[in-house]
């Protein structure tokens, strides 16, 4: 019987109940592990927030945990209390550090993690990092991009002189600086332009071949318009012989209107 991830459980394991474990990876990255009920070990998903991370998807974490899935949420360096300086490149290096921590046997045992069943999911810029991790063969069992914002493509739009591309990017980045340390809109724009080729998600037709992939499109997204940021990824996924799942939900960029549907989509994909 399928678990109802939207309802409280009727009973819990008295010895291994659902828990929240704060973690401080490498003495600089703040995070939480939402540990599922039972001894486990449990399937686990690393859930990345976007830029700057106003929507942290903690409701999604609670729903997935009700279904028996651990969730790891962390804050990139220089954001929301994590130490260091914020940049998109550093966020990707932080993801690599978190993945390495999960591979540690003692860490996995403490948090009841099944190291053979670790998935990655990310929203917005977190979705971009997820696709980058899939392209780079980072060791996850599946990759779920939720309304991904393609930083490389946006940089190429700016470099090509596309009308309003720089101004809309500057406005977006400027509006997200308050919880960040050491970044400016100008520094972030310069970073994506400098790395536009290295971070290209669409340049290799074999990038996602054979991988378990989920792409969730927010059809009314005005932050990362699907026609620009997501449809090209969907077209690439359709050409591969992998386990691709494409879903479109009628909602805005933050999935504000479809939180339960988003959680159920992600849960069903993990369990498939």
C-alpha positions in Angstrom: 0.0 0.0 0.0 1.3 3.4 -0.9 2.2 5.6 2.1 0.1 8.7 2.6 2.8 11.3 2.9 0.4 14.1 3.7 -1.0 12.5 6.9 0.6 11.9 10.3 1.6 8.3 11.0 -0.7 6.3 13.3 2.4 4.9 15.2 6.1 5.4 15.3 9.1 3.2 16.3 9.7 3.9 20.0 13.4 3.1 19.6 14.1 4.7 16.2 11.5 7.5 15.9 11.5 10.2 13.2 14.1 12.8 14.2 15.9 16.0 13.0 19.7 15.8 13.3 21.6 19.1 12.9 24.9 18.7 11.1 27.9 21.0 10.5 29.8 19.5 7.6 33.5 20.4 7.4 33.0 22.8 10.2 31.4 25.3 7.9 28.2 23.9 6.2 25.0 24.1 8.2 22.4 21.5 7.5 19.7 19.2 8.8 19.0 15.5 8.3 15.3 14.7 8.5 15.6 11.1 9.7 12.7 8.7 8.9 10.9 6.5 11.3 12.5 3.1 11.9 15.9 1.6 12.2 16.6 1.8 8.5 18.9 2.3 6.7 16.6 4.6 4.6 16.6 5.9 1.1 17.9 9.5 1.3 17.5 12.5 -0.9 19.8 15.6 -0.7 17.4 18.5 -1.4 19.0 21.7 -2.7 17.3 25.1 -2.3 17.7 27.8 -4.9 19.0 31.3 -4.9 19.1 32.7 -2.3 17.0 30.0 -0.6 14.0 31.8 0.7 12.0 28.7 -0.1 13.9 25.9 1.7 11.4 23.2 0.9 11.2 22.0 4.5 7.5 21.0 4.0 8.7 18.7 1.2 11.3 17.2 3.6 8.6 16.4 6.2 6.3 14.8 3.6 9.1 12.7 2.2 10.1 11.6 5.7 6.6 10.4 6.4 7.1 8.1 3.5 10.2 6.6 4.9 12.7 8.7 3.0 15.5 10.6 4.8 16.1 14.2 3.6 19.3 16.2 3.8 18.9 20.0 3.5 22.0 22.3 3.8 22.9 25.9 3.2 25.6 26.8 0.8 28.7 28.6 2.0 28.0 32.2 2.8 24.3 31.7 3.1 21.8 31.4 6.0 24.5 31.0 8.6 27.0 28.7 6.8 30.5 30.1 6.9 32.4 31.5 4.0 31.7 33.5 0.9 28.8 32.8 -1.4 29.2 32.0 -5.1 27.6 29.5 -7.5 30.8 27.7 -7.9 31.3 27.4 -4.2 27.7 26.0 -3.9 28.6 23.2 -6.3 31.8 22.5 -4.2 29.6 22.4 -1.1 27.4 19.8 -2.7 30.5 17.7 -3.5 31.5 18.0 0.2 28.0 16.9 1.4 28.0 14.0 -1.0 31.4 12.9 0.4 30.2 13.2 4.0 27.2 10.9 3.2 29.7 8.3 1.9 31.3 8.1 5.3 30.2 5.0 7.1 30.0 6.6 10.5 27.9 9.5 9.2 25.6 7.2 7.4 25.1 5.0 10.4 24.4 7.9 12.7 21.7 9.2 10.4 20.3 5.8 9.3 21.2 6.4 5.7 21.4 3.7 3.0 24.5 4.7 1.1 23.4 2.7 -1.9 20.2 4.7 -2.3 21.1 8.4 -2.2 19.2 10.7 -4.6 19.7 14.4 -5.5 16.9 16.9 -6.0 17.2 20.7 -6.4 14.9 23.7 -7.0 15.7 26.6 -9.3 19.5 27.2 -9.1 19.6 24.0 -7.0 18.0 22.4 -10.0 20.8 23.7 -12.2 23.4 22.3 -9.7 21.5 19.0 -9.8 21.7 18.8 -13.6 25.4 19.8 -13.4 26.0 16.9 -10.9 24.2 14.5 -13.3 26.4 15.7 -16.2 29.5 15.3 -14.1 28.6 11.8 -12.9 28.4 12.7 -9.3 27.5 9.6 -7.4 23.7 9.7 -6.8 21.2 7.1 -7.8 18.9 9.7 -9.4 18.7 13.4 -10.2 15.5 15.5 -9.9 15.5 19.1 -11.3 12.6 21.2 -10.1 12.0 24.3 -12.1 15.8 24.6 -12.9 17.3 28.0 -13.7 20.0 27.5 -16.3 22.9 29.9 -15.2 25.0 29.0 -18.2 22.3 29.7 -20.7 21.5 33.0 -18.9 25.1 34.0 -19.2 25.1 33.2 -22.9 22.0 35.4 -23.3 23.9 38.3 -21.7 27.0 37.7 -23.8 24.9 37.7 -26.9 23.4 41.0 -26.0 19.9 39.7 -25.9 17.5 42.4 -25.0 16.9 42.8 -21.2 18.9 39.7 -20.3 21.5 41.6 -18.2 19.0 43.8 -16.5 16.6 41.0 -15.6 19.6 39.0 -14.2 20.9 42.0 -12.3 17.4 42.5 -10.8 17.1 38.9 -9.8 20.5 38.6 -8.2 20.2 42.0 -6.5 17.0 40.9 -4.8 18.6 37.8 -3.2 21.6 39.3 -1.6 20.3 39.9 2.0 21.0 36.4 3.4 24.3 36.1 1.5 27.9 36.9 2.5 30.5 38.3 0.2 28.5 38.3 -3.1 27.2 41.2 -5.2 25.0 41.1 -8.2 28.0 42.2 -10.3 30.2 39.4 -8.9 27.6 36.8 -9.6 27.0 37.9 -13.2 30.7 38.0 -13.8 31.0 34.4 -12.4 28.3 32.9 -14.6 29.8 34.7 -17.7 33.2 33.4 -16.9 32.0 29.8 -16.4 29.3 29.8 -19.2 31.1 27.1 -21.2 32.3 25.0 -18.2 28.8 24.9 -16.8 27.0 24.2 -20.1 24.2 21.7 -19.5 23.3 21.3 -23.1 26.5 20.9 -25.0 26.9 17.1 -24.8 24.1 15.0 -26.1 25.2 12.1 -23.8 25.2 14.2 -20.6 22.2 12.4 -19.0 22.2 9.2 -21.0 21.3 6.1 -18.9 20.6 8.1 -15.7 17.4 8.1 -13.6 16.2 11.7 -14.1 13.1 13.8 -13.1 12.3 17.2 -14.5 9.4 19.1 -13.0 8.3 22.1 -14.9 6.3 24.9 -13.3 4.2 26.0 -16.3 3.5 29.5 -15.0 7.1 30.2 -14.1 8.2 33.8 -14.8 11.5 33.5 -12.9 12.9 30.7 -15.0 10.5 30.6 -18.0 10.2 27.0 -19.1 10.6 27.9 -22.8 14.1 29.3 -22.0 15.3 27.3 -19.0 13.5 23.9 -19.0 12.2 22.9 -22.4 15.7 22.5 -23.8 16.6 20.2 -20.9 13.4 18.2 -21.5 14.2 17.8 -25.2 17.7 16.4 -24.3 16.2 14.0 -21.8 13.7 12.7 -24.3 16.6 11.7 -26.7 18.3 9.5 -24.1 17.8 5.9 -23.2 17.6 6.6 -19.5 14.8 6.5 -16.9 13.5 10.0 -17.6 10.3 11.4 -16.1 8.9 14.7 -17.2 6.1 16.4 -15.2 4.5 19.8 -15.7 2.5 21.4 -12.8 0.3 24.4 -13.3 2.0 26.8 -10.9 4.6 29.5 -10.3 8.3 29.1 -9.9 8.2 28.3 -6.2 5.4 25.7 -6.7 3.4 27.7 -4.1 0.1 26.4 -5.5 1.3 22.7 -5.8 3.3 21.8 -2.8 1.6 18.5 -2.1 1.7 17.6 -5.8 5.4 18.4 -5.9 6.1 16.2 -2.9 4.1 13.3 -4.2 5.8 13.6 -7.6 9.2 13.5 -6.0 8.2 10.6 -3.7 6.8 8.5 -6.4 9.9 9.1 -8.5 12.2 8.0 -5.7 10.2 4.9 -5.1 9.8 3.9 -8.8 
